């Protein structure tokens, strides 16, 4: 993976990547693995986000960099791409938008669809103040048309998350920096359509002690509360799960549902990097990047956790703790995905260069299965997590790898992959 310094908003990534290089691989289940697309430096490379599918099964995603624009030491400002599958099962890669800087740069987060087939996303930088944008891509017969809905810089800066859409068409997201409280810990925002324009409202600004610097998206419950995570802040300073509730006077109130590192050796986890998901019963599931058990000298290899509501309190239980005895593997950066049977899917950044895992529940607890280990030749560092189609096929991206060691362009520039059970 190339070494790049592209902003004040993306620190800490290199340290996590470096730590994964010291761990070695593990056994995996037999599943059909396929590389659908290999990225090269030209025209685009390094997809960090999860994919999204349309009703026809086409896949859409973002790559952090894309050639042809004077961004990031001329590495390019990033692209939005589409993978279309034909009747023979072959996949065709198409770039549907190239960012230029003025309309955004470095799309770290993923994409979402609205009911009309429009795509929405964020860029970390670019826009009027070079502090990030929210954009819309609308399809027509021959092309996709981009529109910048909002440029950050007057309040919050550097959005890294995927957006969330409510039933009224409002967009919600997080920004990793900015805000009125030092040291600029970011916050949660809302974009509402007003005629032909969009209005931004800052719902909550983190103070640092109550969270901040989040990469993660927020999710809505049935009554309009927002839930998310931050990797910093909380009672112990190692991240938290939060809930934001509207007060009725335009303000939102934060409730910290759980502060991580509350147990000895952070057995409950620490540094939740990803967002959360709900099950049908209203329980919350997520991952922490560290914590759990000791891991080759590191402060734990990370956890998969569940938060269960009871009256006004939430109880955390660790479903699975990654450690050097079970793999070794760990450091889950991305969030989780359910299948129709209630099993959980996710990714980690170690053993050797990341794995795709499945957690299945039984009467004795949760059992992990490694569906695929990445070794550089088939990809490296699956930061974005995975999605599943109706047939249970798993799709995802890696930010690097795909062409093997010591070849041109280092280890390759990322892949889109599928895993068929």
Secondary structure, DSSP 8 states (H G I E B T S, - for coil): -------TT-TTHHHHHHHHTT---------EEEEEEE-BTTTEE---S--EE-TT--EEEEESEETTSS-TTTT---EEEEEEE-TTS-EEEEEEEE--BTTBB---S--EE-TTS-EEEEESB-TTTTS-EEEEEEE-SS-EEEEEEEE--SSEE---S--EE-TTS-EEEEESEESSSTTTB-EEEEEEEETTEEEEEEEEE--BTTB-------EE-TTS-EEEEESSBSTTSB-EEEEEEE-SSS-EEEEEEEES--SGGGTT-B---S--EE-TTS-EEEEESB-SS-BTTBS---EEEEEEEETTEEEEEEEEE--TTSSS-----S--EE-TTS-EEEEES-SSS-EEEEEEEETTEEEEEEEEE--SSS-B--TT-EEE-TT--EEEEESBBSS-TTBTTBT-B-EEEEEE-
